[in-house]
Amino acid sequence: MSVLRWGEFGEMAVRKMGQVKPGESLLILADTRTDMEIAEACLIAGINAKADAQMLVIPWMALSDTRELNRVTIGAIRESDVIVGLCETMFIATETTTAARKNGTRIAATFVSGMEDFAIDGIVNVDYDKMIASANKAIKLWENADICRVTSTAGTDISFGMKGRPALLGDGMATVPGEADFFPGVSIANAPIEETINGTIVIDGNIPPGRLVNEPVTCRIEKGVIVEITGGVDANSLKDEFDKTQDPIAKHICHFTLGLNPQAKTTGHLHQDEHVLGAVTFGSGSQDPDFKGNVPPSKVHFDVVLPSSTIYLDGVIMCENNRLNPELGL
């Protein structure tokens, strides 16, 4: 990767994803696994945008680590108008960040390592506005649907109610006070009605802590909670990830997400995998308040990805074989 190319990424990250305005307090937040060339490109872009730009590097923390951030980081997050996060560390799930968002802090986040090409192609070399337009059409379909069913050739068969829950656009952009999103987008997501989520998810893509399975993992869901995990070594590994948290809410399904970016490929990098056009992600644990769901508070969050599935909305196919149904206007 050339410096020139990362410079273009930095400009897009700050100006389009972060929507940074002159005079705003901008925090470029990196951790000890972040490529500093990328972080510095974002810092330079922030300075070029005439923001009050600072960069902070924090120690890396595992996804299962429930500790709060240190005092210096807490202060920086609280005082920022905008944060461009370049961390593998899940700082967004902390109480500090939640409080900052309530006070208006905007966050656009990503973690580039392992998806360098997609980080750029997914925001620079794609018709971003066209993706957003397609996503908005899909959102209307979700919000008008009663029952969603998801199946896959691997054996997934799960259904849940959607009526009355908002469908959220994941465009990767932080445009309004308190908004937090991950880029590159685009995806749409909602919180299924918890007590209606029943069936089986067979994970044949990405599992925590962010890698591809060697063999499928089967999760049985009852009333929105993972009650059984079966399979081989990967299933045992997933059980261990949940057990390490000592948090029973970690197994509560908190969101259902559909990827819509044609530049994304299944590689083992979680963010890219879940943005593959037609890929489905089920999240559990910490639930963003914007979903208007009923999952109890949690300090951890997990995602599992199905690279390809069939999505039915009230019995009508919306997506199949990683293609949206054009008969629905998509």
Secondary structure by P-SEA (a helix, b strand, c coil): ccaaaaaaaaaaaccccccccccccccccccccccaaaaaaaaaaaaaaccbbbbbbbccccccccccccaaaaaaaaacccccccccccccccaaaaaaaaabbbbbbbbcccccccccccccccaaaaaaaaaaaaaaaaaaccbbbbbcccbbbbbbbcccbbbbbcccccccccccccccccccccccccccccccccccccccccccccbbbbbbbcccccccccccaaaaaaaaaaaaacccccccccbbbbbccccccccccaaaaaacccbbbbbccccccccccccccccbbbbbbccbbbbbcccccccccccccccccc
